[in-house]
Amino acid sequence: MNIKLLCVGKTDNKQLQALVDEYSKRLNFYIKYNIETLPDIKNVKNLSEQEQKTKEGALILSKLGPYDHLVLFDENGKLFSSVGFSKFLQKKMNSGIKTLVFVIGGPYGFSQEVYNKAIGKVSLSQMTFSHQMVRLFITEQIYRGFTILKGEPYHHQ
């Protein structure tokens, strides 16, 4: 299985990007992991919230293959413990899917078309985090999930 993380907008914080790169590198020992940054929508000041979600949604959907399994990071998604998330990853691997695609949306969330395509939603927390920090948290949690699955000492119970 491959895992792809789609993110709307780039990270301009070099320290956060360095940490994301470090965990991505570690994660690639276990699974093929790729982060794809989608460009910010132009002229958002002239767009309504719905128009922005629609444009971002079209961009997200254009990056999906026909057999990709789409999971959204969404505030109304399922909350997992780290062990629970590792079991979620194991279940996805056991199901035989080729590519699991996680998506971090824009500031207003996702269009209805993206919600319709998704097979699930995951919440990192009930708190709000910057989109830049979420990239690090997600990448680290996927890495942690694989170390749990491999029985490695990174995660302590």
Secondary structure by P-SEA (a helix, b strand, c coil): cbbbbbbccccccaaaaaaaaaaaaaaaaccbbbbbbbccccccccccaaaaaaaaaaaaaaaccccbbbbbbccccccccaaaaaaaaaaaaaacccbbbbbbcccccccaaaaaaccbbbbcccccccaaaaaaaaaaaaaaaaaaaaccccccc
